[in-house]
Amino acid sequence: MADEEGVLTNLDNSGQAQPNGADTQPAIGLLTQYVKDLSVENPNAPNVFQWPEPPQIDVQFNIGAESIGNDVHEVMLKITITASSQRGKAYLVDLAYCGLVGMRNLPEEQAHAFLYAEAPRLLFPFARRVVADAVRDAGFPPLMLDPVDFNGLYLQRLQARRAEEAAGGEPIAPVTGKA
């Protein structure tokens, strides 16, 4: 697969590029990635820098995906970090890091798995750097988030949704919806 000027192409058996839609082979590509929203709060500065105890860190993840055009989806990795101690909040970081994913000729199950497990895995190292820089720029030591097993989380969530569905709950969200 080649990615030139944002157009996904596949190579046929002869090595020749096929234009969009002229083939039936599955194709996936990360077209671009970007910070959609970033909020950093340091509500108790400058007093927080005198607190002797290290803050307790709470990290929350949320993954969303939605279709934004033909064969293009926006995947959002939302990371919310709250650092607090018994004296109050040290800092808060809220990041929405996104990627545009081009997908063509994929079965629904594979597309859903890519959007909610593999794409966040690809985005995470870049979002991790943004978080580390934001925390450092707020006056604290950089926060290096531990690696996340997005595939494992996806499988856990999928099993939980299937159990809900079997118990009469709502079906699993389609690729064009949000998780």
N, C-alpha and C positions, 0 to 999 in steps of 0.2 A: 504494500500500500504506500502510495506517495501522497504527500500533502503539499501542494503548491497553491499559493494564493487562496488558502482556505477551502480548496476543492478536494474532496476525497476521490481518489482513483484507485483502482485495482489493476494489477498486471495479469494479463491472461497467460496461458501456458507458453506462448511465444515470447513473453517478456514485454509485450506491447501494452501500454496503458489503455485502459478502457474508460471512457467518460462516465460521469455520474449516471446511474440508472441503466447502463448498457450491459451490466453483468448481474449475476445473481449470487455472487460470493458475499459472505458476511464481511462487513468492514466497520471498524471502530477507530476513532481518532480523537485525541484531546486537542481541540482547536485552539483554545486559549484559557488562561486562568487569571484571576484578579481578586483584589479585595473589594467586596461590594459594600461592606459596612464595618467600621472599626470604632469602638468606643473604649476609652481608657479613663478610669476615674481614680483619683488619689485623694479621697475625701478628708483624710485626717492629716494631710501635710501641713506644716512641717513636723508636727509632733510625732507622727508615726515613725520617723527616723530615729527617735530616741527610745522606742519601746524595746525592752531587752529580749522578750520572747519572740521566737520565730512564728510567723503566721501559719494557720492551718489553711491548706489549699483545697478548694473544692472545684473540680473540673467536670463540666457537663458537655456532652456532644449531642448534636441533632443533625440528621441528614435529610435533605429534601431534594427532590428532582421534579422538574416540570418541562414539558415540551414548549419550545419557543419558536419552532418553525419546522419545516420539512427536514426530518432526520437529524435535528439538532435539539439537544436537551441542556438545560442549565442544572448542574449539580451544585448544591450548596452544603458546605460543611460549616456548621455553626458551632463555635466553641465559646463557652461562657466560663470564666474563671473568677472565683471569689476568694480572696485571701483575707482572712480575719483572725483576730485574737480576742481575748477576753476584754480588751480595751476598745475594740471596735473594728471597723473595716480598714484593712491596710490598702488594698487596691481591688479594682474590678476591671476585667477585660472582657469585652464582648466582640467577637469577630465573626463575620459572615464571609467566608472565603469560597469563591465559586470557580467553576470550570465549565466551559462549553464543550460538550461531547457530541461528535458526529457519529451516528450509527445508521447502518443500512443492512437490510436483509438478515436481521437477527430474530430468532423466535422470542416471543414475549418473556418467557422465563429467563432466558439469557440476558436480554436487555435489562430486565428488572434487577438481576443480580449484578450486572456491570454498574448500573447507575447507583445502587445502594451499598455496594461492597467494594468493588474494584476502583471505581472513580474516586471515592473518598480516600482510599489507600494511596492513590497517586497524588492527590491534592495535599495530604497531611504533612509531608515534610516541608512544604512551602508555607502552609498555615502555621506550623510549629515555629518556623523562623520569624514570622510576623509577630507571633505572641511573645517570643523571647525578646525581640527588639522593643516591643511596646512596653513590656515590664521593665526592661533596662532603662528605657527612656523616661519611665515614671520615677526612677531613682532607686530601684531595687535590683538585686542580682537577677540576671536573666533567668526566666523560668523555662527549663528544657522539659517539655512534655514527654512522658514515656511513650514508646511506640504503642499503637493500638491495633488490635486484631479485628479489623473491620469485617473480614470474611466470617470470623467466629461470631461477631455480634449480629451480622446479617442472618446467619443460620439460626441463632437463638431467637431472634425476632420473628423469623419466618415460621419456626416451630410454634411459637406462642400464638401467632396469628392463625395458624392452621388449627390449633386447639380451640381458639375462640370461635373460628368458623364452624368447627365441628359441633360446638356447643350452641350454635345458633347465632353467633355474632356476625359482624360485617365481613365480607370477603376481602382478600388481600388487595391493596391499592394497585391500580394499573400503573404502567410506566409513566403515563402523562400526569398522574396525581402526585401528591406529596406523601412522604412516609409518615 
